[in-house]
């Protein structure tokens, strides 16, 4: 589409709608496509990894009771339901472990609501890997650009970015796959906007992944309704819209319009090496580095001193835990796990780990201060030993973040480390091969069957 750096504030929603309709796979840079594949593999890995979690079981039981047409799969369960319910359950599952990718600058877990929406539509309609990749990149670009335009104040006021932005990404991707025209897309974006909600106080509960699932479902619903002639408010992304006035006093629509069509915001995405809140990754990186270099063990540690960005302490200042899920948002727990276990993977967030006397003792040795001069990708960590030694690290950018992004093989290694049923674990390499060659798949149904543990891959690649 045509780019116009001087695009006026009015008509922004119309410009975005035209972009969603006109974007093409052929125009996508190779690096962008490769990172999109990484994101899709990462999403599959963390979604399957959450299959045994209590929250997943509750949703699967509920959806099973509701019945409905069998249109799309719930990953890992070999169960089909309506595309709306599949998006809801898969979206929630993908965020249960809080191990999914995230965009630091917008504080958004972009893939968690986006992928389940487009995956359900693609599976139900027998769409290709190229179509899925294009919809993913379009949805990612729209969601991220809106987040940059809104700024950060709404998040600091208590709104959850994944819930606020996720509906737009899911709606954009769904509109693309459903073949809506620009006018229909604008109505769908309006319907996504009016369903917006989600507060940060759910962090550490099942309510946080629920936000991702509902955003996936609501974004898809917006597109499906608009396709049938259902109308919504127009111009929701224009500066004078009610939506903008509610969520942002610093709205800058130039973040949306300038360079729209380059599709490169995905290059600033982050993939998680640790199964915890992204704000904690600089701290975890620093502590793991000290532990590894000095071969430190818990009994030698006298004190752990941390300096972090104010938002990090605001979100993760949880010295006492209600359950292991809350541990993902506790700087004390994650620091103790890092120094005790030497890793902070999904397996570490268990009731047994939470009640481990060694972990409990280390948590009490953690001292945290917020520093306004530190960015959210930074941390200063110091470990003081009982023998008088003092070890310090300043992490300026965490592993997996922009500039230190994980590659496809790194994410495949992360996938292999997930606790999966044997029938699913046996398919990891095949799933990886499918995603690596995603643009050659003429029907993603074979990939979906693998993600449900089926032995028959079925037709997949173009001849």
C-alpha positions, -999 to +999 in steps of 0.1 A: +000+000+000+010+036-004+030+051+025+024+087+036+044+100+065+022+131+066-011+113+070-035+135+089-050+123+121-085+119+106-089+087+085-063+067+104-088+038+109-095+038+072-058+037+064-053+007+087-083-010+072-069-007+037-035-020+049-052-051+063-069-058+030-040-049+007-010-065+024+006-094+004+029-122+013+051-113-017+059-079-002+071-094+032+108-092+039+125-125+044+136-117+079+101-108+089+088-141+076+115-160+095+107-143+128+070-150+122+078-187+119+097-185+152+067-169+168+043-195+155+066-224+168+070-207+201+032-203+204+026-239+197+053-250+222+039-230+251+003-239+243+010-276+242+031-272+273+001-258+292-022-287+283-019-303+318-025-272+337-056-268+358-069-238+340-068-256+307-087-286+321-114-264+334-120-247+301-118-279+281-145-295+304-167-264+301-165-262+263-170-300+260-203-296+279-215-268+256-212-289+224-214-272+191-202-277+156-167-293+153-148-267+133-114-263+148-090-281+172-080-275+208-043-282+207-031-313+226-066-326+232-076-340+199-109-323+204-128-301+180-152-274+188-165-242+172-139-218+159-149-192+185-144-217+214-112-231+199-098-196+198-109-189+233-094-221+248-062-221+227-056-184+234-060-190+272-038-220+271-010-202+252-007-177+281-011-200+311+026-206+315+034-169+308+062-183+286+049-169+254+065-141+234+060-105+243+067-070+229+086-050+256+078-015+243+041-020+241+040-045+271+018-068+249+018-105+245+009-101+208+008-138+197-013-152+225-046-136+212-036-134+175-025-169+166-055-189+180-079-166+161-062-170+127-053-207+133-089-216+140-101-198+108-073-213+087-080-248+099-117-246+095-114-232+059-084-253+047-062-223+042-025-223+034+007-216+054+013-184+033-022-171+042-016-179+078+018-161+079+004-131+061-025-128+086-001-132+115+023-105+104-006-081+095-022-087+129+011-083+147+018-050+129-017-035+136-017-045+173+019-032+179+013+001+161-018+008+181+001+000+213+028+024+203+003+051+195-016+048+228+016+050+248+022+035+282+001+055+306-030+033+303-010+003+313+005+021+343-031+031+353-040-006+356-051-018+322-036-050+307-020-044+273-026-079+260-063-076+266-065-040+252-044-046+221-050-083+216-085-078+203-073-055+175-046-080+165-070-109+164-096-089+145-071-077+120-057-112+113-093-127+112-104-100+088-075-107+065-083-145+064-120-140+059-114-117+030-133-086+043-132-054+024-119-021+039-153-009+050-161-042+068-126-042+084-133-007+099-165-019+115-147-050+128-121-028+144-148-007+160-165-039+174-131-050+188-127-016+204-160-017+222-153-051+237-120-038+252-113-045+289-089-062+312-072-051+344-037-058+356-049-069+391-055-104+376-017-109+373-008-141+391-042-156+387-060-176+359-076-143+349-044-132+331-044-160+305-082-157+303-076-122+290-056-136+260-083-162+253-111-137+254-092-112+232-087-140+206-124-149+207-137-113+207-114-102+179-125-131+157-162-125+166-158-089+155-146-100+121-172-126+117-200-103+126-188-075+103-186-101+075-223-106+079-232-069+079-231-062+116-219-026+122-197-010+148-183+025+155-162+038+127-130+058+131-120+043+165-083+049+158-088+085+148-075+110+173-109+125+181-125+091+188-140+083+222-119+051+224-087+071+221-098+097+246-106+070+272-073+051+269-047+077+260-039+114+267-007+110+247-020+094+216+002+098+185-013+082+154+020+088+135+031+055+151+003+039+131+006+056+098+043+063+093+059+034+074+028+013+075+035-015+051+071-021+061+058-049+084+090-047+105+077-043+141+079-080+146+116-076+145+114-059+179+095-088+195+110-108+224+110-146+230+111-159+266+140-180+277+125-180+312+089-189+322+082-157+341+071-121+337+092-105+310+101-076+334+120-102+355+142-115+327+170-090+331+172-100+368+171-137+361+197-134+333+221-115+357+217-140+386+221-170+364+252-155+349+267-150+384+257-185+396+273-201+365+305-180+365+311-183+403+296-218+408+276-204+437+253-225+457+224-213+480+243-221+513+270-196+504+246-167+496+242-141+523+223-114+504+209-107+469+206-070+460+186-060+430+180-026+412+152-026+387+130-002+368+100+012+388+074-008+368+093-040+374+091-036+412+055-024+410+044-055+391+066-081+409+068-069+445+054-102+459+075-114+489+048-139+499+029-162+475-006-175+474+003-202+449+029-212+424+012-193+395+018-160+415+055-169+416+058-159+379+052-123+391+074-124+422+109-110+419+118-127+452+107-162+441+122-160+406+155-147+421+156-176+446+147-201+419+175-188+396+201-191+423+189-224+437+180-243+406+201-226+379+171-223+356+137-207+356+116-229+333+080-239+335+088-269+357+101-247+384+067-231+390+052-258+412+038-261+447+068-282+456+092-255+445+072-228+463+074-247+496+110-258+492+128-246+524+159-235+504+137-213+481+119-199+511+152-190+528+166-174+497+135-153+491+141-136+525+176-126+514+164-107+484+165-069+487+150-048+458+152-011+450+136+007+420+157+031+400+141+056+376+172+057+354+170+020+346+150+009+316+126-020+317+151-042+298+178-035+324+187-046+359+216-044+383+221-075+404+246-082+432+252-113+452+270-111+486+284-143+500+289-153+536+326-155+529+327-117+520+328-120+482+306-097+462+296-103+426+278-078+404+262-077+369+245-050+349+222-065+323+212-039+297+192-063+275+180-097+283+185-129+263+156-132+239+150-095+237+155-071+208+191-074+197+194-108+214+165-125+198+162-163+200+164-181+166+143-210+153+166-237+166+167-220+201+129-221+202+129-257+190+152-265+220+127-247+243+099-268+227+118-301+235+121-290+271+084-288+276+066-315+297+044-331+271+025-364+267+046-390+248+023-388+217+029-350+215+066-352+224+071-376+195+058-350+171+080-321+181+105-325+153+077-330+127+059-299+140+092-279+138+097-291+102+062-280+092+066-246+107+101-241+093+085-246+058+052-230+066+050-211+033+050-244+014+019-258+032-012-257+011-034-267+040-025-263+077-047-292+086-018-316+087+001-294+112-030-291+134-034-329+135+002-332+146-005-307+174-033-329+186-011-360+187-024-376+155-001-400+137-013-392+102+002-359+089-018-359+057-012-336+027+007-305+035+033-292+010+028-278-025+042-300-052 
